[in-house]
């Protein structure tokens, strides 16, 4: 049981980190893409 709780927490953390990364990285990439296409 303890292991599964740990795993669940790790999953939640990775989802959170991915979400934050997407929030930062996506605008950055899209701005680069826009500047390249223009």
N, CA, C and O atoms as a Maestro MAE file, in Angstrom:
{
 s_m_m2io_version
 :::
 2.0.0
}

f_m_ct {
 s_m_title
 :::
 protein
 m_atom[152] {
  # First column is atom index #
  i_m_mmod_type
  r_m_x_coord
  r_m_y_coord
  r_m_z_coord
  i_m_residue_number
  s_m_chain_name
  s_m_pdb_residue_name
  s_m_pdb_atom_name
  i_m_atomic_number
  :::
  1 25 0.842 -1.218 0.000 1 A "UNK " " N  " 7
  2 3 0.000 0.000 0.000 1 A "UNK " " CA " 6
  3 2 0.868 1.256 0.000 1 A "UNK " " C  " 6
  4 15 0.627 2.202 -0.750 1 A "UNK " " O  " 8
  5 25 1.865 1.237 0.846 2 A "UNK " " N  " 7
  6 3 2.753 2.395 0.954 2 A "UNK " " CA " 6
  7 2 3.448 2.689 -0.373 2 A "UNK " " C  " 6
  8 15 3.631 3.845 -0.754 2 A "UNK " " O  " 8
  9 25 3.826 1.629 -1.060 3 A "UNK " " N  " 7
  10 3 4.507 1.804 -2.345 3 A "UNK " " CA " 6
  11 2 3.591 2.475 -3.363 3 A "UNK " " C  " 6
  12 15 4.009 3.377 -4.089 3 A "UNK " " O  " 8
  13 25 2.345 2.029 -3.408 4 A "UNK " " N  " 7
  14 3 1.416 2.593 -4.392 4 A "UNK " " CA " 6
  15 2 1.146 4.069 -4.105 4 A "UNK " " C  " 6
  16 15 0.977 4.866 -5.028 4 A "UNK " " O  " 8
  17 25 1.105 4.428 -2.825 5 A "UNK " " N  " 7
  18 3 0.903 5.833 -2.455 5 A "UNK " " CA " 6
  19 2 2.093 6.658 -2.922 5 A "UNK " " C  " 6
  20 15 1.937 7.758 -3.453 5 A "UNK " " O  " 8
  21 25 3.275 6.110 -2.716 6 A "UNK " " N  " 7
  22 3 4.487 6.798 -3.163 6 A "UNK " " CA " 6
  23 2 4.470 6.984 -4.680 6 A "UNK " " C  " 6
  24 15 4.803 8.052 -5.193 6 A "UNK " " O  " 8
  25 25 4.083 5.947 -5.371 7 A "UNK " " N  " 7
  26 3 4.027 5.993 -6.826 7 A "UNK " " CA " 6
  27 2 3.022 7.045 -7.287 7 A "UNK " " C  " 6
  28 15 3.280 7.803 -8.222 7 A "UNK " " O  " 8
  29 25 1.883 7.076 -6.622 8 A "UNK " " N  " 7
  30 3 0.847 8.040 -6.970 8 A "UNK " " CA " 6
  31 2 1.354 9.461 -6.774 8 A "UNK " " C  " 6
  32 15 1.122 10.335 -7.610 8 A "UNK " " O  " 8
  33 25 2.046 9.682 -5.666 9 A "UNK " " N  " 7
  34 3 2.613 11.008 -5.402 9 A "UNK " " CA " 6
  35 2 3.616 11.382 -6.481 9 A "UNK " " C  " 6
  36 15 3.618 12.513 -6.966 9 A "UNK " " O  " 8
  37 25 4.456 10.448 -6.853 10 A "UNK " " N  " 7
  38 3 5.445 10.712 -7.903 10 A "UNK " " CA " 6
  39 2 4.767 11.061 -9.217 10 A "UNK " " C  " 6
  40 15 5.201 11.964 -9.933 10 A "UNK " " O  " 8
  41 25 3.703 10.341 -9.524 11 A "UNK " " N  " 7
  42 3 2.956 10.620 -10.751 11 A "UNK " " CA " 6
  43 2 2.371 12.023 -10.714 11 A "UNK " " C  " 6
  44 15 2.444 12.764 -11.694 11 A "UNK " " O  " 8
  45 25 1.798 12.373 -9.591 12 A "UNK " " N  " 7
  46 3 1.211 13.703 -9.462 12 A "UNK " " CA " 6
  47 2 2.275 14.781 -9.614 12 A "UNK " " C  " 6
  48 15 2.051 15.808 -10.255 12 A "UNK " " O  " 8
  49 25 3.428 14.536 -9.019 13 A "UNK " " N  " 7
  50 3 4.517 15.515 -9.135 13 A "UNK " " CA " 6
  51 2 4.973 15.652 -10.581 13 A "UNK " " C  " 6
  52 15 5.211 16.761 -11.058 13 A "UNK " " O  " 8
  53 25 5.092 14.537 -11.269 14 A "UNK " " N  " 7
  54 3 5.552 14.616 -12.655 14 A "UNK " " CA " 6
  55 2 4.518 15.302 -13.539 14 A "UNK " " C  " 6
  56 15 4.869 16.034 -14.464 14 A "UNK " " O  " 8
  57 25 3.238 15.060 -13.247 15 A "UNK " " N  " 7
  58 3 2.197 15.762 -13.999 15 A "UNK " " CA " 6
  59 2 2.278 17.258 -13.755 15 A "UNK " " C  " 6
  60 15 2.148 18.062 -14.677 15 A "UNK " " O  " 8
  61 25 2.493 17.613 -12.506 16 A "UNK " " N  " 7
  62 3 2.588 19.026 -12.144 16 A "UNK " " CA " 6
  63 2 3.780 19.676 -12.837 16 A "UNK " " C  " 6
  64 15 3.669 20.773 -13.386 16 A "UNK " " O  " 8
  65 25 4.910 18.994 -12.806 17 A "UNK " " N  " 7
  66 3 6.117 19.521 -13.440 17 A "UNK " " CA " 6
  67 2 5.913 19.653 -14.946 17 A "UNK " " C  " 6
  68 15 6.322 20.642 -15.554 17 A "UNK " " O  " 8
  69 25 5.281 18.650 -15.535 18 A "UNK " " N  " 7
  70 3 5.006 18.705 -16.983 18 A "UNK " " CA " 6
  71 2 4.099 19.884 -17.309 18 A "UNK " " C  " 6
  72 15 4.297 20.583 -18.303 18 A "UNK " " O  " 8
  73 25 3.108 20.091 -16.462 19 A "UNK " " N  " 7
  74 3 2.177 21.192 -16.683 19 A "UNK " " CA " 6
  75 2 2.903 22.533 -16.620 19 A "UNK " " C  " 6
  76 15 2.703 23.403 -17.467 19 A "UNK " " O  " 8
  77 25 3.742 22.684 -15.611 20 A "UNK " " N  " 7
  78 3 4.498 23.929 -15.462 20 A "UNK " " CA " 6
  79 2 5.451 24.111 -16.641 20 A "UNK " " C  " 6
  80 15 5.576 25.205 -17.190 20 A "UNK " " O  " 8
  81 25 6.111 23.035 -17.017 21 A "UNK " " N  " 7
  82 3 7.046 23.101 -18.141 21 A "UNK " " CA " 6
  83 2 6.325 23.500 -19.420 21 A "UNK " " C  " 6
  84 15 6.810 24.327 -20.191 21 A "UNK " " O  " 8
  85 25 5.159 22.900 -19.632 22 A "UNK " " N  " 7
  86 3 4.386 23.244 -20.824 22 A "UNK " " CA " 6
  87 2 3.992 24.710 -20.806 22 A "UNK " " C  " 6
  88 15 4.034 25.390 -21.831 22 A "UNK " " O  " 8
  89 25 3.606 25.189 -19.624 23 A "UNK " " N  " 7
  90 3 3.199 26.589 -19.506 23 A "UNK " " CA " 6
  91 2 4.348 27.531 -19.859 23 A "UNK " " C  " 6
  92 15 4.129 28.606 -20.416 23 A "UNK " " O  " 8
  93 25 5.573 27.119 -19.530 24 A "UNK " " N  " 7
  94 3 6.717 27.982 -19.827 24 A "UNK " " CA " 6
  95 2 7.257 27.742 -21.237 24 A "UNK " " C  " 6
  96 15 7.584 28.683 -21.959 24 A "UNK " " O  " 8
  97 25 7.344 26.490 -21.606 25 A "UNK " " N  " 7
  98 3 8.024 26.124 -22.845 25 A "UNK " " CA " 6
  99 2 7.167 26.404 -24.078 25 A "UNK " " C  " 6
  100 15 7.676 26.856 -25.104 25 A "UNK " " O  " 8
  101 25 5.875 26.136 -23.977 26 A "UNK " " N  " 7
  102 3 5.025 26.286 -25.158 26 A "UNK " " CA " 6
  103 2 4.994 27.710 -25.711 26 A "UNK " " C  " 6
  104 15 5.150 27.887 -26.919 26 A "UNK " " O  " 8
  105 25 4.797 28.733 -24.873 27 A "UNK " " N  " 7
  106 3 4.838 30.106 -25.384 27 A "UNK " " CA " 6
  107 2 6.202 30.450 -25.990 27 A "UNK " " C  " 6
  108 15 6.295 31.132 -27.011 27 A "UNK " " O  " 8
  109 25 7.247 29.962 -25.339 28 A "UNK " " N  " 7
  110 3 8.606 30.210 -25.823 28 A "UNK " " CA " 6
  111 2 8.797 29.633 -27.224 28 A "UNK " " C  " 6
  112 15 9.281 30.313 -28.129 28 A "UNK " " O  " 8
  113 25 8.408 28.369 -27.388 29 A "UNK " " N  " 7
  114 3 8.551 27.695 -28.672 29 A "UNK " " CA " 6
  115 2 7.677 28.359 -29.728 29 A "UNK " " C  " 6
  116 15 8.108 28.560 -30.864 29 A "UNK " " O  " 8
  117 25 6.458 28.695 -29.351 30 A "UNK " " N  " 7
  118 3 5.559 29.311 -30.334 30 A "UNK " " CA " 6
  119 2 6.063 30.688 -30.759 30 A "UNK " " C  " 6
  120 15 5.910 31.074 -31.918 30 A "UNK " " O  " 8
  121 25 6.655 31.418 -29.840 31 A "UNK " " N  " 7
  122 3 7.206 32.732 -30.202 31 A "UNK " " CA " 6
  123 2 8.401 32.574 -31.147 31 A "UNK " " C  " 6
  124 15 8.563 33.349 -32.089 31 A "UNK " " O  " 8
  125 25 9.226 31.570 -30.886 32 A "UNK " " N  " 7
  126 3 10.354 31.294 -31.782 32 A "UNK " " CA " 6
  127 2 9.827 30.893 -33.162 32 A "UNK " " C  " 6
  128 15 10.315 31.362 -34.190 32 A "UNK " " O  " 8
  129 25 8.829 30.026 -33.160 33 A "UNK " " N  " 7
  130 3 8.233 29.566 -34.422 33 A "UNK " " CA " 6
  131 2 7.668 30.747 -35.207 33 A "UNK " " C  " 6
  132 15 7.845 30.831 -36.422 33 A "UNK " " O  " 8
  133 25 6.997 31.647 -34.520 34 A "UNK " " N  " 7
  134 3 6.410 32.816 -35.169 34 A "UNK " " CA " 6
  135 2 7.510 33.713 -35.752 34 A "UNK " " C  " 6
  136 15 7.401 34.196 -36.879 34 A "UNK " " O  " 8
  137 25 8.552 33.920 -34.978 35 A "UNK " " N  " 7
  138 3 9.633 34.789 -35.465 35 A "UNK " " CA " 6
  139 2 10.374 34.141 -36.639 35 A "UNK " " C  " 6
  140 15 10.886 34.837 -37.515 35 A "UNK " " O  " 8
  141 25 10.428 32.827 -36.651 36 A "UNK " " N  " 7
  142 3 11.106 32.131 -37.750 36 A "UNK " " CA " 6
  143 2 10.253 32.184 -39.018 36 A "UNK " " C  " 6
  144 15 10.773 32.402 -40.111 36 A "UNK " " O  " 8
  145 25 8.951 31.986 -38.870 37 A "UNK " " N  " 7
  146 3 8.085 31.987 -40.053 37 A "UNK " " CA " 6
  147 2 7.916 33.398 -40.620 37 A "UNK " " C  " 6
  148 15 7.662 33.558 -41.814 37 A "UNK " " O  " 8
  149 25 8.053 34.413 -39.781 38 A "UNK " " N  " 7
  150 3 7.994 35.786 -40.273 38 A "UNK " " CA " 6
  151 2 9.386 36.224 -40.709 38 A "UNK " " C  " 6
  152 15 9.564 37.356 -41.159 38 A "UNK " " O  " 8
  :::
 }
 m_bond[151] {
  # First column is bond index #
  i_m_from
  i_m_to
  i_m_order
  :::
  1 1 2 1
  2 2 3 1
  3 3 4 2
  4 3 5 1
  5 5 6 1
  6 6 7 1
  7 7 8 2
  8 7 9 1
  9 9 10 1
  10 10 11 1
  11 11 12 2
  12 11 13 1
  13 13 14 1
  14 14 15 1
  15 15 16 2
  16 15 17 1
  17 17 18 1
  18 18 19 1
  19 19 20 2
  20 19 21 1
  21 21 22 1
  22 22 23 1
  23 23 24 2
  24 23 25 1
  25 25 26 1
  26 26 27 1
  27 27 28 2
  28 27 29 1
  29 29 30 1
  30 30 31 1
  31 31 32 2
  32 31 33 1
  33 33 34 1
  34 34 35 1
  35 35 36 2
  36 35 37 1
  37 37 38 1
  38 38 39 1
  39 39 40 2
  40 39 41 1
  41 41 42 1
  42 42 43 1
  43 43 44 2
  44 43 45 1
  45 45 46 1
  46 46 47 1
  47 47 48 2
  48 47 49 1
  49 49 50 1
  50 50 51 1
  51 51 52 2
  52 51 53 1
  53 53 54 1
  54 54 55 1
  55 55 56 2
  56 55 57 1
  57 57 58 1
  58 58 59 1
  59 59 60 2
  60 59 61 1
  61 61 62 1
  62 62 63 1
  63 63 64 2
  64 63 65 1
  65 65 66 1
  66 66 67 1
  67 67 68 2
  68 67 69 1
  69 69 70 1
  70 70 71 1
  71 71 72 2
  72 71 73 1
  73 73 74 1
  74 74 75 1
  75 75 76 2
  76 75 77 1
  77 77 78 1
  78 78 79 1
  79 79 80 2
  80 79 81 1
  81 81 82 1
  82 82 83 1
  83 83 84 2
  84 83 85 1
  85 85 86 1
  86 86 87 1
  87 87 88 2
  88 87 89 1
  89 89 90 1
  90 90 91 1
  91 91 92 2
  92 91 93 1
  93 93 94 1
  94 94 95 1
  95 95 96 2
  96 95 97 1
  97 97 98 1
  98 98 99 1
  99 99 100 2
  100 99 101 1
  101 101 102 1
  102 102 103 1
  103 103 104 2
  104 103 105 1
  105 105 106 1
  106 106 107 1
  107 107 108 2
  108 107 109 1
  109 109 110 1
  110 110 111 1
  111 111 112 2
  112 111 113 1
  113 113 114 1
  114 114 115 1
  115 115 116 2
  116 115 117 1
  117 117 118 1
  118 118 119 1
  119 119 120 2
  120 119 121 1
  121 121 122 1
  122 122 123 1
  123 123 124 2
  124 123 125 1
  125 125 126 1
  126 126 127 1
  127 127 128 2
  128 127 129 1
  129 129 130 1
  130 130 131 1
  131 131 132 2
  132 131 133 1
  133 133 134 1
  134 134 135 1
  135 135 136 2
  136 135 137 1
  137 137 138 1
  138 138 139 1
  139 139 140 2
  140 139 141 1
  141 141 142 1
  142 142 143 1
  143 143 144 2
  144 143 145 1
  145 145 146 1
  146 146 147 1
  147 147 148 2
  148 147 149 1
  149 149 150 1
  150 150 151 1
  151 151 152 2
  :::
 }
}
